[in-house]
């Protein structure tokens, strides 16, 4: 067994908790510097070479404006540190030149009266304040700007002015991408570990979707921190916001969908299809219909987390998937992420929500890996069980008592009816060929198992001088469908048990004085109910069979073990006698997905 399989779940969960604490501490250390911000911002929108009048700042009007404009704001400095020069940070989506109390501080790009002459400025601009002007008191910041390259679909323009000690501003601007780098690195490490596990043990349910979710969880902090990490000119700002919105929408679709698959909630039927497409339409509506980018991304995050909480809660109530020990932890992580998002809805790259989402993704990744390792251990046990079942199948097929009776009947037929003896030999060869072909497979087509049962009944009929057959109840098309699979030997064993416990009397019934003979028949009814297949067999029973106590024997244990091997925890097997018949009912999954998993 590989080393990866021997790693217990507890250290993985402890790693996730430590990750959350580490990132929380990092967030606490990365708070911005003590600063003063520009207030009472006014703007002047110029038109056709004319300077407009000064009005209170209106972000929507500025976003619609194309051309030159002016900004001015009052900055009140309550302090001055002699040995720490001050700096100013401006965030304006434009090319602009800045003055402090009328003294030019510098330019960001080249503002101009035409789009051809303009050189776009960077989205954030940092400059030192001259010591002579950085005195305590009230100061005026004026900005002469132009923006010709802003996309027409921009609905709001933000202006941000901050003054603080220069060294703290530089350090704060550099540290702004450290938290996204930490969460991206931790998520990437967890993803690499899960990829190694998947390479050895398969992807499991939702594995591909989990990898897509992981890629989104890594890309989103990178795009969010693109502004502080590398910076860009202002025309790229809207493209970044669109990328964030698309990635968040993908996260809102992938996270609930993966949790639905991971915790094995029903994925078939009209209700599932309606829920799936309704969710996609809801996310698309929020993504395309909400104008403000921040509001849209917040709404997408919130609906994804609420849906995830609902899905995991439903899965815990159903208890439908054995071994989902991480469901309570995932629920707690979802709740923590929701609380962080509600506490600071507009803080992502520099907020606790980034930490909570990274912890959630790492927890989901490690839980998936733990489920894969658990399933691999179970697969090893089932493989050993399958080998034992194959050996049992071969032993049952050449059971000494049955084989001796068959050979005795064959000897009688050689003396009495050589053509029938030749037919019995041919039937014996057919049955053993079917046994050999089935013994190397976990599942076989139901049609092959029916053919083997008919061959066996024909052999028994020759031995008892009767015509025996397995009669299919409508609809027969299910029995002929190659996608309907069953563990090898199960139906054959059920028919043998039915003959042994219920039809021995019927097989030997014959009015020797009149020369008539009975013709007991085995009836097989095949029914499909949703995602399940039902097989029901009936044979004539001896008188008083209903009064007998049925003790499970080797055949019954073989059927139960074979079903558990192929469909763990998803089968039912009932058998017993009525006044006139011996009946069995077998219910198990019939979907192609189940067949592929079991094979």
C-alpha positions in Angstrom: 0.0 0.0 0.0 1.3 3.4 -0.9 2.5 5.9 1.6 -0.2 8.3 0.7 -2.9 5.8 1.8 -1.3 5.6 5.3 -1.6 9.3 6.1 -4.6 9.5 8.6 -7.3 12.1 8.3 -6.7 13.9 11.6 -3.3 15.5 10.6 -4.9 16.7 7.4 -7.7 18.4 9.3 -5.2 19.8 11.8 -3.3 21.2 8.8 -6.4 23.0 7.6 -7.0 24.5 11.0 -3.4 25.6 11.3 -3.7 27.1 7.8 -6.7 29.2 8.9 -4.9 30.4 12.0 -1.7 31.3 10.1 -3.6 33.2 7.4 -5.7 35.0 10.1 -2.5 36.1 11.8 -1.1 37.3 8.5 -4.2 39.3 7.8 -3.9 41.0 11.2 -0.3 42.0 10.4 -1.1 43.5 7.0 -3.4 46.3 8.1 -3.0 49.6 6.4 -1.0 52.5 7.9 -2.5 55.3 10.0 -3.5 57.9 7.4 -5.7 60.8 6.6 -8.0 60.8 3.5 -9.2 63.5 1.2 -12.7 64.6 2.0 -15.3 66.9 0.3 -14.0 66.0 -3.2 -15.3 68.3 -5.9 -15.1 67.8 -9.7 -15.3 69.9 -12.8 -16.3 68.2 -16.1 -14.9 70.1 -19.1 -16.6 70.2 -22.5 -15.5 71.4 -26.0 -12.5 73.2 -24.7 -14.4 74.9 -21.9 -13.9 74.4 -18.2 -17.0 73.4 -16.4 -18.2 74.5 -13.0 -17.2 72.8 -9.7 -19.8 70.4 -8.3 -19.8 67.7 -5.6 -18.2 64.5 -6.8 -20.5 62.2 -8.7 -18.9 58.9 -9.6 -21.6 57.9 -12.1 -21.4 61.2 -13.9 -17.6 61.1 -14.1 -17.8 57.5 -15.5 -20.0 58.7 -18.3 -17.8 61.7 -19.1 -15.2 61.5 -21.8 -12.5 64.1 -22.0 -10.8 66.4 -19.6 -11.9 67.1 -16.0 -10.6 68.5 -12.8 -10.7 67.3 -9.1 -10.0 69.1 -5.9 -10.1 67.9 -2.3 -9.3 69.2 1.2 -6.8 67.2 3.2 -6.5 68.0 6.9 -3.1 66.9 8.3 -3.4 66.7 12.1 0.3 65.6 12.6 3.8 66.0 11.2 6.8 63.8 11.9 10.1 65.5 11.2 12.1 62.3 10.6 9.4 60.6 8.5 8.5 62.3 5.2 5.0 62.1 4.1 3.6 60.6 0.9 0.4 60.8 -1.1 -1.5 58.0 -2.9 -4.0 58.8 -5.6 -6.3 56.4 -7.3 -8.0 58.0 -10.3 -8.9 56.1 -13.5 -7.3 58.7 -15.8 -4.1 60.4 -16.8 -3.5 63.3 -14.5 -1.2 65.9 -13.0 -1.3 66.7 -9.3 -0.7 69.9 -7.3 -0.5 70.4 -3.5 -1.5 73.9 -2.4 -0.7 75.0 -6.0 2.8 73.4 -6.0 3.1 70.7 -8.7 3.8 67.2 -7.3 4.1 65.3 -10.6 2.1 63.6 -13.3 0.7 60.1 -13.9 0.7 59.6 -17.6 0.0 62.5 -19.9 -3.5 64.2 -19.7 -4.5 65.7 -23.0 -7.5 67.3 -24.8 -7.7 64.3 -27.3 -7.5 60.6 -27.1 -4.6 60.5 -29.5 -2.5 62.8 -27.4 -3.3 61.2 -24.0 -1.0 58.6 -22.4 -2.9 56.6 -19.9 -1.8 56.8 -16.3 -1.5 53.9 -13.8 -4.5 53.0 -11.7 -2.6 53.9 -8.4 0.0 56.7 -8.1 2.4 57.3 -5.2 4.6 60.4 -4.7 6.4 62.0 -1.7 5.3 65.3 -0.3 7.8 68.1 -0.1 8.7 68.8 3.5 8.0 72.5 3.1 4.3 71.7 2.1 3.7 68.8 4.5 2.8 71.0 7.5 0.0 70.3 10.0 -3.2 72.0 8.9 -5.6 72.2 6.0 -4.3 71.7 2.4 -5.8 71.5 -1.0 -5.1 68.9 -3.6 -6.0 69.7 -7.2 -5.9 67.3 -10.1 -6.1 68.1 -13.8 -7.0 64.9 -15.7 -8.4 63.3 -18.8 -9.8 59.9 -19.5 -10.5 59.0 -23.1 -9.9 55.2 -22.9 -12.4 54.3 -20.2 -14.8 51.7 -21.6 -18.4 52.9 -22.3 -19.8 50.2 -20.0 -18.1 51.6 -16.9 -20.9 52.7 -14.6 -19.0 54.3 -11.7 -15.7 56.1 -11.3 -13.8 56.0 -7.9 -11.4 58.6 -6.6 -9.2 57.8 -3.6 -6.7 60.2 -1.9 -4.6 59.1 1.1 -1.7 60.9 2.9 0.5 58.9 5.3 4.2 58.5 6.2 6.0 57.6 3.0 7.8 54.5 4.3 4.5 53.0 5.6 2.8 53.7 2.3 5.6 52.0 0.3 5.6 49.0 2.7 1.8 48.8 2.8 1.6 48.9 -1.0 4.2 46.1 -1.3 2.5 44.0 1.4 -0.9 44.2 -0.1 -0.3 41.1 -2.3 1.3 39.0 0.5 -2.0 37.7 1.8 -3.3 36.6 -1.6 0.2 35.0 -2.2 -0.1 33.1 1.0 -3.6 31.7 0.3 -2.7 31.0 -3.3 0.4 29.1 -2.2 -1.4 27.1 0.4 -4.2 26.2 -2.0 -1.6 25.2 -4.6 0.2 22.9 -2.2 -3.0 21.2 -1.2 -4.0 20.9 -4.9 -0.6 19.3 -5.8 -1.1 16.8 -3.0 -4.6 15.9 -4.2 -3.3 15.6 -7.8 -0.7 13.1 -6.5 -3.4 11.1 -4.7 -5.7 11.2 -7.8 -2.8 10.0 -10.0 -2.5 6.9 -7.8 -6.1 6.3 -6.9 -8.3 7.9 -9.5 -10.3 11.1 -9.4 -13.4 9.9 -7.7 -16.8 11.5 -7.7 -16.5 15.1 -8.8 -12.7 15.0 -9.1 -12.6 16.9 -12.4 -14.9 19.5 -11.0 -12.8 19.8 -7.9 -9.7 20.5 -10.0 -11.6 23.2 -11.9 -12.8 24.7 -8.6 -9.2 24.7 -7.3 -8.0 26.5 -10.4 -10.6 29.1 -9.9 -9.7 29.4 -6.2 -6.0 30.0 -7.2 -6.8 32.4 -10.1 -9.2 34.6 -8.2 -6.7 35.9 -5.5 -4.1 36.4 -8.3 -6.5 38.6 -10.3 -7.7 40.4 -7.2 -4.1 41.2 -6.2 -3.0 42.1 -9.7 -3.6 45.8 -8.9 -1.2 45.9 -5.9 1.2 43.3 -7.3 2.0 44.6 -10.7 -0.2 47.6 -11.3 -1.6 48.6 -14.7 -2.8 51.6 -16.7 -6.4 52.6 -16.1 -7.9 51.2 -19.3 -7.2 47.7 -18.0 -9.2 48.3 -14.8 -12.5 47.3 -16.3 -11.1 44.2 -17.8 -9.8 43.1 -14.4 -13.2 43.7 -12.9 -14.9 41.6 -15.6 -12.3 38.8 -15.0 -13.1 38.9 -11.3 -16.8 38.8 -11.9 -16.5 35.8 -14.4 -14.2 33.9 -12.0 -16.6 34.5 -9.1 -19.5 33.3 -11.2 -17.6 30.2 -12.0 -16.9 29.7 -8.3 -20.5 30.2 -7.5 -21.5 27.4 -10.0 -18.6 25.0 -9.3 -18.6 25.0 -5.4 -22.3 23.9 -4.9 -22.1 21.5 -7.8 -19.0 19.8 -6.4 -20.5 19.6 -2.9 -23.6 18.0 -4.4 -21.5 15.4 -6.2 -19.1 14.9 -3.3 -21.8 14.1 -0.8 -23.7 11.9 -3.2 -27.0 13.7 -3.4 -29.4 12.5 -6.1 -28.2 13.5 -9.6 -31.0 12.1 -11.7 -34.6 12.9 -12.5 -36.6 16.0 -13.5 -36.0 17.8 -10.1 -32.2 17.5 -10.4 -32.2 18.9 -13.9 -34.5 21.7 -13.0 -32.4 22.6 -9.9 -29.2 22.5 -11.9 -30.3 24.8 -14.7 -32.2 27.1 -12.4 -28.9 27.6 -10.5 -27.0 28.3 -13.7 -29.7 30.8 -14.7 -29.6 32.5 -11.3 -25.8 32.9 -11.4 -25.9 34.1 -15.0 -28.6 36.6 -14.0 -26.6 38.0 -11.2 -23.4 38.2 -13.3 -25.0 40.0 -16.2 -27.8 41.9 -14.5 -26.1 43.6 -11.6 -24.4 46.7 -12.7 -22.0 47.5 -9.9 -19.1 45.0 -10.0 -18.6 45.0 -6.2 -22.3 44.3 -5.6 -22.3 41.5 -8.2 -19.3 39.7 -6.8 -20.5 40.0 -3.2 -23.9 38.6 -4.3 -22.3 35.7 -6.1 -20.1 34.8 -3.1 -23.0 35.0 -0.7 -25.4 32.8 -2.8 -22.7 30.2 -3.4 -21.9 29.9 0.3 -25.6 29.8 1.3 -26.2 27.1 -1.3 -23.2 25.1 -0.1 -24.4 25.3 3.5 -27.8 24.0 2.4 -26.3 21.1 0.4 -24.0 19.9 3.1 -26.8 20.2 5.7 -29.1 18.1 3.5 -26.3 15.5 3.0 -25.7 15.2 6.7 -29.4 14.6 7.3 -29.6 12.0 4.6 -26.4 10.2 5.7 -26.4 8.6 2.3 -22.6 8.4 1.8 -20.6 6.3 4.2 -17.3 7.8 5.3 -18.1 11.5 4.8 -16.4 12.4 8.1 -15.4 15.8 6.8 -19.0 17.0 6.2 -19.2 18.8 9.7 -15.9 20.5 9.1 -16.9 21.6 5.6 -20.1 23.0 7.1 -18.2 25.0 9.7 -15.8 26.3 7.1 -18.7 27.4 4.9 -20.3 29.2 7.9 -17.0 30.9 8.7 -16.6 32.1 5.1 -20.2 33.4 5.1 -19.6 35.2 8.4 -16.4 36.8 7.1 -18.1 37.8 3.9 -21.0 39.5 5.8 -18.6 41.2 8.2 -16.5 42.9 5.5 -18.3 42.4 2.2 -16.1 44.8 0.2 -12.8 43.4 1.4 -11.6 40.4 -0.5 -7.9 40.5 -1.3 -7.1 42.1 2.0 -9.9 40.7 4.2 -10.7 37.7 6.3 -12.9 36.2 3.6 -9.8 35.4 1.6 -8.5 33.4 4.5 -11.8 31.7 5.1 -12.3 30.7 1.4 -8.7 29.4 1.2 -9.3 27.3 4.3 -12.5 26.0 2.9 -10.8 25.0 -0.4 -7.9 23.3 1.4 -10.4 21.5 3.6 -12.4 20.3 0.6 -9.3 19.2 -1.2 -7.9 17.3 1.8 -11.3 15.7 2.4 -11.5 14.6 -1.1 -8.0 13.0 -0.9 -9.0 11.3 2.4 -12.1 9.9 0.7 -10.0 8.6 -2.2 -7.6 6.9 0.2 -10.5 5.4 2.1 -12.1 4.2 -1.1 -8.7 2.7 -2.2 -8.4 0.8 1.1 -12.0 -0.5 0.6 -11.2 -1.4 -3.0 -8.3 -3.5 -1.8 -10.6 -5.3 0.6 -13.2 -5.7 -2.1 -10.7 -7.0 -4.5 -9.7 -9.7 -2.0 -13.4 -10.4 -1.5 -13.9 -10.6 -5.2 -11.2 -13.2 -5.5 -12.9 -15.3 -2.8 -16.2 -14.9 -4.6 -14.8 -16.1 -7.8 -13.3 -19.1 -6.1 -16.7 -19.7 -4.5 -18.4 -19.3 -7.9 -16.2 -21.9 -9.5 -16.7 -24.3 -6.5 -20.5 -23.9 -6.8 -20.4 -24.5 -10.5 -18.7 -27.9 -10.0 -20.5 -28.8 -6.7 -19.7 -32.5 -6.1 -23.3 -33.4 -5.3 -24.7 -31.7 -8.3 -21.9 -32.9 -10.6 -22.3 -36.5 -9.3 -26.1 -36.5 -9.9 -25.5 -35.0 -13.4 -22.9 -37.6 -14.3 -25.2 -40.4 -13.0 -28.0 -39.0 -15.2 -25.6 -38.8 -18.1 -24.6 -42.5 -17.6 -28.3 -43.4 -17.7 -28.9 -41.4 -20.8 -25.9 -43.0 -22.5 -27.6 -46.4 -22.0 -31.1 -45.3 -22.7 -31.0 -42.2 -25.0 -27.6 -41.5 -26.6 -28.8 -38.3 -28.5 -30.0 -36.8 -25.2 -26.7 -37.8 -23.5 -24.9 -35.9 -26.3 -27.1 -32.9 -25.7 -26.3 -33.0 -22.0 -22.6 -33.0 -22.7 -23.0 -30.1 -25.0 -25.0 -28.2 -22.3 -22.3 -29.0 -19.7 -19.7 -27.5 -22.0 -21.8 -24.4 -22.5 -22.3 -23.8 -18.8 -18.6 -24.3 -17.9 -17.6 -21.9 -20.8 -20.0 -19.3 -19.3 -18.6 -19.8 -15.9 -15.0 -19.4 -17.1 -15.9 -16.2 -19.0 -17.8 -14.7 -16.0 -15.2 -15.6 -13.4 -12.8 -12.9 -14.6 -15.3 -10.1 -14.5 -16.9 -8.0 -11.7 -20.1 -7.6 -13.6 -21.6 -9.4 -16.6 -24.6 -8.6 -18.8 -27.9 -9.8 -17.5 -28.5 -11.6 -20.8 -25.4 -13.8 -20.2 -26.6 -14.7 -16.7 -30.0 -15.6 -18.1 -28.4 -17.8 -20.8 -26.4 -19.6 -18.1 -29.6 -20.2 -16.0 -31.4 -21.6 -19.0 -28.5 -23.9 -19.7 -28.5 -25.1 -16.1 -32.3 -25.6 -16.2 -32.0 -27.6 -19.4 -29.4 -29.9 -17.7 -31.6 -30.3 -14.6 -34.6 -31.0 -16.9 -32.7 -33.7 -18.8 -31.7 -35.3 -15.4 -35.3 -35.4 -14.3 -36.8 -36.1 -17.7 -38.6 -32.8 -17.8 -38.7 -29.7 -20.0 -37.5 -26.8 -17.8 -37.0 -23.2 -18.8 -36.7 -19.7 -17.5 -39.6 -17.6 -18.7 -39.2 -13.9 -19.0 -42.0 -11.7 -17.9 -42.6 -8.5 -19.9 -40.7 -6.2 -20.6 -38.1 -8.5 -22.1 -36.2 -5.6 -23.6 -34.5 -4.8 -20.3 -33.1 -8.3 -20.1 -31.6 -7.9 -23.5 -30.1 -4.5 -22.8 -26.3 -4.8 -22.8 -26.0 -1.9 -20.3 -28.0 -3.9 -17.6 -25.3 -5.6 -15.6 -25.3 -8.0 -12.6 -22.6 -9.8 -10.6 -21.8 -13.2 -12.1 -23.4 -16.2 -10.6 -26.0 -14.2 -8.6 -29.1 -15.1 -10.7 -27.8 -18.6 -11.3 -27.5 -19.1 -7.5 -31.0 -17.7 -6.9 -32.4 -20.1 -9.5 -30.5 -23.0 -7.8 -31.8 -22.0 -4.4 -35.3 -21.7 -5.8 -35.1 -25.2 -7.3 -33.6 -26.7 -4.1 -36.0 -25.0 -1.6 -39.1 -24.7 -3.6 -39.3 -26.9 -6.7 -37.9 -30.3 -5.7 -41.4 -31.7 -5.1 -42.6 -30.2 -8.4 -39.7 -31.6 -10.3 -40.4 -35.1 -9.1 -44.2 -34.8 -9.6 -45.5 -37.3 -12.2 -48.5 -39.4 -12.5 -46.8 -42.6 -13.5 -50.0 -44.5 -13.9 -51.4 -42.0 -16.5 -48.0 -41.1 -18.0 -48.5 -37.4 -17.6 -45.7 -35.2 -16.4 -45.5 -31.8 -14.7 -43.6 -28.9 -16.3 -42.5 -26.5 -13.5 -41.2 -23.2 -14.9 -39.0 -20.5 -13.4 -40.5 -17.0 -14.1 -38.2 -14.0 -14.2 -39.7 -10.5 -14.0 -37.4 -7.6 -14.8 -38.5 -4.1 -13.8 -36.9 -0.7 -13.9 -37.9 1.8 -11.2 -36.0 5.1 -11.5 -32.3 4.3 -11.2 -32.9 0.8 -9.8 -33.5 -2.5 -11.4 -35.7 -5.2 -9.9 -35.4 -8.9 -10.6 -38.1 -11.2 -9.2 -38.0 -15.0 -9.7 -40.9 -17.4 -8.9 -41.0 -21.2 -9.1 -43.6 -23.7 -7.9 -43.1 -24.6 -4.2 -43.7 -27.9 -2.5 -46.7 -28.2 -0.2 -46.2 -26.6 3.2 -43.1 -24.6 2.1 -44.5 -21.5 3.7 -44.3 -23.1 7.1 -40.6 -23.8 7.0 -38.0 -21.6 8.6 -35.4 -20.6 6.0 -31.9 -20.6 7.3 -29.4 -18.6 5.0 -27.0 -21.0 3.5 -23.9 -20.8 1.3 -25.9 -19.7 -1.7 -27.6 -16.8 0.1 -24.3 -15.6 1.6 -22.7 -15.8 -1.9 -25.5 -13.6 -3.4 -25.3 -11.1 -0.5 -21.5 -10.8 -0.7 -21.5 -10.5 -4.5 -24.1 -7.6 -4.3 -22.1 -5.8 -1.6 -19.0 -6.2 -3.6 -20.6 -4.7 -6.7 -23.0 -2.2 -5.2 -21.9 -1.4 -1.6 -24.9 -0.5 0.5 -27.1 0.0 -2.5 -28.9 -3.3 -2.9 -31.8 -5.3 -1.4 -32.3 -9.1 -1.4 -35.5 -10.7 -0.2 -36.5 -14.3 -0.5 -39.0 -16.8 0.9 -41.9 -19.1 0.3 -45.6 -18.5 -0.2 -48.3 -21.1 -0.3 -47.6 -22.0 -3.9 -44.3 -20.4 -4.9 -40.7 -19.8 -3.9 -40.0 -16.2 -4.6 -37.0 -13.9 -4.6 -36.6 -10.2 -5.2 -33.3 -8.5 -6.0 -33.0 -4.7 -6.3 -29.7 -2.9 -7.3 -28.6 0.1 -9.3 -28.7 -0.1 -13.1 -27.0 3.1 -14.3 -23.9 3.0 -16.5 -22.1 5.1 -13.9 -22.6 2.3 -11.3 -21.4 -0.3 -13.8 -18.2 1.6 -14.5 -17.6 2.2 -10.8 -18.1 -1.5 -10.0 -16.0 -2.7 -12.8 
